[in-house]
C-alpha cells in the first residue's frame, strides 16, 4: 500500500500537470488553429467546428477508455488518469468562461511554430509528470497502457503514428472551414495545420522521451581489482550505496582477483573514475543501465553505515 503522503504528492503533481495543460490549450493551441496529437486533437477540431467545449468533450471521450482500463485491472492508473481528465476539463471550462483573451498567444499566422513548439514541450513535460505519478493524460496513453500490457508484441508506436497521422490529415479539411462554417476549397492547398500538428507531436514525444530516459538511466561499473577493501569504502562514502562482490581469477596470470559490481547515477561517474585511477592494479569498464528497479531510500543509509562499521572493525 502507498503511504498517504506519497498519494497526496502524486495527486498534487497531477493537479499541477492538468492546470498546465489546460492553460497551454487555451493560451497556445486554440488561438493558432491547429490540432494537437491524439484525442486532444479531435476535441480541439470539434470545438473549432461546432463550438462544443474541449473540456466537455474530453470528459465524454475519455470516460469509456478509463472504465475499460479499470475493468481490466488497471484501477489505480485509470482513476488517476481520469482525475487528470476531470481537473484539466474543469479548469479549461473555467478559463474559457472567464475568457482572458489578453493571455492568449495569437501568432496571427506569423511565426506560428513558436507557440506550437511551446505547446508541444508543455505536453511532453505533462506526460512525464503524469507517468511519474502513475497516471496519464488519458486518450492514447490509456490505449498504450492496455496494449503494452496485454499484447507486448503489438507495436503501439505504429498505432499511435496512425492515430496522429489521421488527426493531421483531418485537420487539413477541418481548418479549410471559416468561422461561419463555409468550406473554402482553396484552403486545401494550405498544409500549415498538418505541419503544425506534426511539429507538435515531435516536440511532445521527443521531450518526454529525453526527460524520461535521463531520469531513469544510470551507470554500472564492473571493477576488477586486487584492492577491494579501499575501493569499496571509498565508493560507499561517495554514493551511499553498496555493491556486489564476486571472487574471480585472471585468465592469463591465474592470479586471484575481486570483481566489484555497483550502479551509480550519471553525475557520480566522474568521481568514481577519478577514484579508480588511484589504484594501478585495477581495471574497470562502464555500462549504461536503462533503468533500475528497487526501493533503496530507507535501506541504503542503514546498509552503508553497517558495511562501513564492519570494514572499520576488520581493519
LINCOR-V573266 format. One record per pair of residues at least 24 apart in sequence whose C-alpha atoms are under 6 Angstrom apart, sorted by sequence separation. I is the first residue (numbers start at 1). GAP is how many residues later the second one is. If there is no record, write none. Layout:
I;GAP
I;GAP
This chain:
168;26
168;29
226;31
225;32
225;33
55;34
224;34
224;35
223;36
55;37
223;37
55;38
222;38
222;39
221;40
221;41
220;42
220;43
219;44
219;45
218;46
219;46
218;47
219;47
218;48
81;54
80;55
81;55
225;56
77;57
81;57
225;57
77;58
224;58
224;59
241;59
223;60
223;61
222;62
222;63
221;64
221;65
18;66
22;66
220;66
220;67
219;68
219;69
18;70
22;70
219;70
218;71
217;72
217;73
32;74
217;74
31;75
216;75
27;77
28;77
27;78
120;80
124;80
128;80
123;81
121;82
120;83
121;83
124;83
116;84
120;84
124;84
28;87
24;95
39;100
17;109
14;116
10;123
38;126
37;127
34;159
36;161
35;162
37;164
